[in-house]
Amino acid sequence: MPSPALPCRELSAQLCDSLRSARARLLRRTGIARRRHVLELRLDWGLNLGELLQRSSGEVTGLDSDRNAVRVAAQFVKSARVHHVHARAQRLPFTDKQFDLVFTQFGFLWFEESE
């Protein structure tokens, strides 16, 4: 069962689909095909993880402060190249320069001051 923090999956999928071409252009401009370590902030349902994995040449880490979002995303996207992390974006549990691309689609809509 989704947590109250997760929006409706159908709505999330529609929003994700509506941004597909803009997201593709943006990711091409970032040179995602050459990126070896990609971080996605705010997983939501994990709808972008597969695309990030397919477009990049390395590993993708999805991070969310909601444990349920991490669990749900892990159910939808299973790959040895994908890592699911429960943590807050304001206190990243990674070393400096660990990622060569950081992506968020709707993350800033959901971050709270207290996060």
C-alpha positions as CSV (number, residue, x, y, z in Angstrom):
1,M,0.0,0.0,0.0
2,P,1.5,3.4,-0.9
3,S,2.2,5.8,1.8
4,P,0.4,9.1,2.1
5,A,3.5,10.8,0.7
6,L,3.3,8.9,-2.6
7,P,0.9,10.5,-5.1
8,C,-1.4,8.3,-7.1
9,R,0.6,5.9,-9.4
10,E,-1.7,6.6,-12.4
11,L,-1.3,10.3,-12.0
12,S,2.4,10.0,-11.6
13,A,2.7,7.8,-14.7
14,Q,0.6,10.3,-16.7
15,L,2.9,13.2,-15.6
16,C,6.0,11.2,-16.3
17,D,4.7,10.3,-19.8
18,S,3.8,13.9,-20.5
19,L,7.4,15.0,-19.8
20,R,9.0,12.1,-21.7
21,S,10.2,14.2,-24.7
22,A,11.4,17.1,-22.6
23,R,13.1,14.8,-20.2
24,A,14.8,12.9,-23.2
25,R,16.1,16.2,-24.6
26,L,17.4,17.3,-21.2
27,L,19.1,14.0,-20.5
28,R,20.7,14.0,-24.0
29,R,22.0,17.5,-23.3
30,T,23.6,16.3,-20.0
31,G,25.5,13.6,-21.9
32,I,23.8,10.9,-19.9
33,A,25.1,8.2,-22.3
34,R,28.6,8.9,-20.9
35,R,27.5,9.1,-17.2
36,R,28.7,6.2,-15.0
37,H,27.1,7.2,-11.7
38,V,23.6,8.8,-11.8
39,L,21.6,9.8,-8.7
40,E,17.8,10.3,-8.8
41,L,16.4,12.4,-5.9
42,R,12.9,11.6,-4.8
43,L,11.9,8.3,-6.3
44,D,8.2,8.6,-6.2
45,W,7.2,5.3,-7.9
46,G,10.6,4.7,-9.5
47,L,9.1,5.6,-12.9
48,N,12.3,7.3,-14.2
49,L,14.8,4.8,-12.8
50,G,14.5,2.4,-15.8
51,E,14.9,5.2,-18.3
52,L,18.0,6.6,-16.4
53,L,19.4,3.1,-16.3
54,Q,18.8,2.5,-20.0
55,R,20.3,5.9,-21.1
56,S,23.3,5.9,-18.8
57,S,26.4,3.7,-19.1
58,G,26.8,2.8,-15.5
59,E,24.9,2.6,-12.2
60,V,21.8,4.5,-11.0
61,T,21.0,5.2,-7.4
62,G,17.5,6.2,-6.4
63,L,17.1,8.1,-3.1
64,D,14.0,8.9,-1.2
65,S,13.3,9.9,2.4
66,D,10.1,7.8,2.4
67,R,10.9,4.2,3.1
68,N,7.8,3.1,1.3
69,A,8.8,4.9,-1.9
70,V,12.2,3.1,-1.8
71,R,10.4,-0.2,-1.3
72,V,7.9,0.4,-4.1
73,A,10.6,1.6,-6.5
74,A,12.7,-1.5,-5.7
75,Q,9.7,-3.6,-6.7
76,F,9.3,-1.9,-10.0
77,V,12.9,-1.6,-11.1
78,K,15.2,-4.6,-10.4
79,S,18.7,-4.5,-11.7
80,A,22.2,-5.1,-10.3
81,R,23.0,-1.6,-11.7
82,V,20.3,0.1,-9.6
83,H,20.6,0.9,-5.9
84,H,17.7,2.0,-3.8
85,V,18.6,4.2,-0.8
86,H,16.5,5.5,2.1
87,A,17.9,8.9,3.1
88,R,17.2,12.6,3.0
89,A,18.4,14.7,0.1
90,Q,19.5,17.4,2.5
91,R,21.9,14.9,4.2
92,L,23.2,12.7,1.4
93,P,25.0,9.6,2.6
94,F,27.5,9.7,-0.2
95,T,31.1,10.9,-0.7
96,D,31.8,14.1,-2.6
97,K,31.9,13.7,-6.4
98,Q,30.4,10.2,-6.2
99,F,27.9,11.0,-8.9
100,D,28.5,12.6,-12.2
101,L,24.8,13.4,-12.8
102,V,22.0,14.2,-10.3
103,F,18.4,14.1,-11.6
104,T,15.1,14.9,-10.1
105,Q,11.8,15.3,-12.0
106,F,9.3,16.3,-9.3
107,G,11.6,16.2,-6.2
108,F,11.4,19.9,-5.5
109,L,7.6,19.7,-5.3
110,W,7.8,17.3,-2.4
111,F,10.8,18.5,-0.4
112,E,9.8,20.0,2.9
113,E,11.7,22.6,4.9
114,S,12.2,20.0,7.6
115,E,13.6,17.3,5.3
